[in-house]
Amino acid sequence: KVKNNISIASVDFNNLISSHSLHVQSFHGYGSNYIKKAGYSPDAYVQIAIQVAVYRLFQKQAATYEATQTRIFMHGRTETTRTLSLASEKFVKKMGLRPLQDENNEESRKEK
């Protein structure tokens, strides 16, 4: 019976895996140096971009997970940083559910 359940689980797993696809797209418009020159942390930039994308996909904000190195401290290790805050929520909601919906509204763009 155990072997049969393992066999069924294996088939179910393979069916689940084969029903997913992955498409990787590279962005070459600018890089971390540009983001740093603009006064932002590249890591924070990507984290907030992920939050905007999640908000646009699911109409709610979700915390992103980031591993943070604490090795500079005694017995340092990897900790978890949650990047959700009231400030990030305000920014994400200000960006809206759809990109470019207010691209010609100068006042709205200044607020973002």
Rosetta constraint file for C-alpha pairs under 8 A:
AtomPair CA 1 CA 5 HARMONIC 6.26 0.50
AtomPair CA 2 CA 6 HARMONIC 6.17 0.50
AtomPair CA 3 CA 7 HARMONIC 6.12 0.50
AtomPair CA 4 CA 8 HARMONIC 6.19 0.50
AtomPair CA 5 CA 9 HARMONIC 6.03 0.50
AtomPair CA 6 CA 10 HARMONIC 6.02 0.50
AtomPair CA 7 CA 11 HARMONIC 6.31 0.50
AtomPair CA 8 CA 12 HARMONIC 6.16 0.50
AtomPair CA 9 CA 13 HARMONIC 5.97 0.50
AtomPair CA 10 CA 14 HARMONIC 6.15 0.50
AtomPair CA 11 CA 15 HARMONIC 6.16 0.50
AtomPair CA 12 CA 16 HARMONIC 6.17 0.50
AtomPair CA 13 CA 17 HARMONIC 6.17 0.50
AtomPair CA 14 CA 18 HARMONIC 6.08 0.50
AtomPair CA 15 CA 19 HARMONIC 6.29 0.50
AtomPair CA 16 CA 20 HARMONIC 7.03 0.50
AtomPair CA 30 CA 34 HARMONIC 6.22 0.50
AtomPair CA 30 CA 35 HARMONIC 7.97 0.50
AtomPair CA 31 CA 35 HARMONIC 6.66 0.50
AtomPair CA 32 CA 36 HARMONIC 6.07 0.50
AtomPair CA 32 CA 42 HARMONIC 5.51 0.50
AtomPair CA 33 CA 37 HARMONIC 6.12 0.50
AtomPair CA 34 CA 38 HARMONIC 6.28 0.50
AtomPair CA 35 CA 39 HARMONIC 6.60 0.50
AtomPair CA 35 CA 40 HARMONIC 5.63 0.50
AtomPair CA 35 CA 41 HARMONIC 6.82 0.50
AtomPair CA 35 CA 42 HARMONIC 5.87 0.50
AtomPair CA 35 CA 45 HARMONIC 7.72 0.50
AtomPair CA 36 CA 40 HARMONIC 5.17 0.50
AtomPair CA 36 CA 41 HARMONIC 5.99 0.50
AtomPair CA 36 CA 42 HARMONIC 6.61 0.50
AtomPair CA 40 CA 44 HARMONIC 7.25 0.50
AtomPair CA 40 CA 45 HARMONIC 6.78 0.50
AtomPair CA 41 CA 45 HARMONIC 6.10 0.50
AtomPair CA 42 CA 46 HARMONIC 6.28 0.50
AtomPair CA 43 CA 47 HARMONIC 6.23 0.50
AtomPair CA 44 CA 48 HARMONIC 6.17 0.50
AtomPair CA 45 CA 49 HARMONIC 6.17 0.50
AtomPair CA 46 CA 50 HARMONIC 6.18 0.50
AtomPair CA 47 CA 51 HARMONIC 6.40 0.50
AtomPair CA 47 CA 64 HARMONIC 6.91 0.50
AtomPair CA 47 CA 83 HARMONIC 7.27 0.50
AtomPair CA 48 CA 52 HARMONIC 6.19 0.50
AtomPair CA 48 CA 88 HARMONIC 7.14 0.50
AtomPair CA 48 CA 92 HARMONIC 7.68 0.50
AtomPair CA 49 CA 53 HARMONIC 6.19 0.50
AtomPair CA 50 CA 54 HARMONIC 6.15 0.50
AtomPair CA 50 CA 64 HARMONIC 7.50 0.50
AtomPair CA 51 CA 55 HARMONIC 6.10 0.50
AtomPair CA 51 CA 61 HARMONIC 6.44 0.50
AtomPair CA 51 CA 62 HARMONIC 6.74 0.50
AtomPair CA 51 CA 63 HARMONIC 7.37 0.50
AtomPair CA 51 CA 64 HARMONIC 6.96 0.50
AtomPair CA 51 CA 92 HARMONIC 6.87 0.50
AtomPair CA 52 CA 56 HARMONIC 6.17 0.50
AtomPair CA 52 CA 61 HARMONIC 7.80 0.50
AtomPair CA 52 CA 92 HARMONIC 5.30 0.50
AtomPair CA 52 CA 95 HARMONIC 7.25 0.50
AtomPair CA 53 CA 57 HARMONIC 6.13 0.50
AtomPair CA 54 CA 58 HARMONIC 5.90 0.50
AtomPair CA 54 CA 59 HARMONIC 7.47 0.50
AtomPair CA 54 CA 60 HARMONIC 7.20 0.50
AtomPair CA 54 CA 61 HARMONIC 6.49 0.50
AtomPair CA 54 CA 62 HARMONIC 6.99 0.50
AtomPair CA 55 CA 59 HARMONIC 4.73 0.50
AtomPair CA 55 CA 60 HARMONIC 4.83 0.50
AtomPair CA 55 CA 61 HARMONIC 5.03 0.50
AtomPair CA 55 CA 62 HARMONIC 7.53 0.50
AtomPair CA 55 CA 92 HARMONIC 7.16 0.50
AtomPair CA 55 CA 93 HARMONIC 7.94 0.50
AtomPair CA 55 CA 97 HARMONIC 6.77 0.50
AtomPair CA 56 CA 60 HARMONIC 7.72 0.50
AtomPair CA 56 CA 96 HARMONIC 7.33 0.50
AtomPair CA 56 CA 97 HARMONIC 4.60 0.50
AtomPair CA 56 CA 98 HARMONIC 6.52 0.50
AtomPair CA 57 CA 97 HARMONIC 7.98 0.50
AtomPair CA 59 CA 97 HARMONIC 6.98 0.50
AtomPair CA 61 CA 89 HARMONIC 7.00 0.50
AtomPair CA 61 CA 92 HARMONIC 7.74 0.50
AtomPair CA 62 CA 84 HARMONIC 7.25 0.50
AtomPair CA 63 CA 82 HARMONIC 6.03 0.50
AtomPair CA 63 CA 83 HARMONIC 6.01 0.50
AtomPair CA 63 CA 84 HARMONIC 4.95 0.50
AtomPair CA 64 CA 82 HARMONIC 5.97 0.50
AtomPair CA 64 CA 83 HARMONIC 5.85 0.50
AtomPair CA 64 CA 84 HARMONIC 6.99 0.50
AtomPair CA 65 CA 80 HARMONIC 6.78 0.50
AtomPair CA 65 CA 81 HARMONIC 6.22 0.50
AtomPair CA 65 CA 82 HARMONIC 5.46 0.50
AtomPair CA 65 CA 83 HARMONIC 7.07 0.50
AtomPair CA 66 CA 80 HARMONIC 5.80 0.50
AtomPair CA 66 CA 81 HARMONIC 5.23 0.50
AtomPair CA 66 CA 82 HARMONIC 6.60 0.50
AtomPair CA 66 CA 83 HARMONIC 7.77 0.50
AtomPair CA 67 CA 78 HARMONIC 6.11 0.50
AtomPair CA 67 CA 79 HARMONIC 5.77 0.50
AtomPair CA 67 CA 80 HARMONIC 4.95 0.50
AtomPair CA 67 CA 81 HARMONIC 6.26 0.50
AtomPair CA 68 CA 78 HARMONIC 5.44 0.50
AtomPair CA 68 CA 79 HARMONIC 5.14 0.50
AtomPair CA 68 CA 80 HARMONIC 5.88 0.50
AtomPair CA 68 CA 81 HARMONIC 6.28 0.50
AtomPair CA 69 CA 76 HARMONIC 7.42 0.50
AtomPair CA 69 CA 77 HARMONIC 6.09 0.50
AtomPair CA 69 CA 78 HARMONIC 4.74 0.50
AtomPair CA 69 CA 79 HARMONIC 6.48 0.50
AtomPair CA 70 CA 76 HARMONIC 4.61 0.50
AtomPair CA 70 CA 77 HARMONIC 5.19 0.50
AtomPair CA 70 CA 78 HARMONIC 5.90 0.50
AtomPair CA 70 CA 79 HARMONIC 6.98 0.50
AtomPair CA 71 CA 75 HARMONIC 6.86 0.50
AtomPair CA 71 CA 76 HARMONIC 3.80 0.50
AtomPair CA 71 CA 77 HARMONIC 5.32 0.50
AtomPair CA 71 CA 78 HARMONIC 7.49 0.50
AtomPair CA 72 CA 76 HARMONIC 6.20 0.50
AtomPair CA 83 CA 88 HARMONIC 7.89 0.50
AtomPair CA 84 CA 88 HARMONIC 6.16 0.50
AtomPair CA 84 CA 89 HARMONIC 7.10 0.50
AtomPair CA 85 CA 89 HARMONIC 6.10 0.50
AtomPair CA 86 CA 90 HARMONIC 6.18 0.50
AtomPair CA 87 CA 91 HARMONIC 6.26 0.50
AtomPair CA 88 CA 92 HARMONIC 6.00 0.50
AtomPair CA 89 CA 93 HARMONIC 6.11 0.50
AtomPair CA 90 CA 94 HARMONIC 6.06 0.50
AtomPair CA 91 CA 95 HARMONIC 6.25 0.50
AtomPair CA 91 CA 112 HARMONIC 7.12 0.50
AtomPair CA 92 CA 96 HARMONIC 6.68 0.50
AtomPair CA 93 CA 97 HARMONIC 7.61 0.50
AtomPair CA 94 CA 112 HARMONIC 6.58 0.50
AtomPair CA 95 CA 99 HARMONIC 7.49 0.50
AtomPair CA 95 CA 112 HARMONIC 6.74 0.50
AtomPair CA 102 CA 108 HARMONIC 6.89 0.50
AtomPair CA 102 CA 109 HARMONIC 7.45 0.50
AtomPair CA 103 CA 109 HARMONIC 6.86 0.50
AtomPair CA 105 CA 109 HARMONIC 6.31 0.50
AtomPair CA 106 CA 110 HARMONIC 6.27 0.50
AtomPair CA 107 CA 111 HARMONIC 6.53 0.50
AtomPair CA 108 CA 112 HARMONIC 6.59 0.50
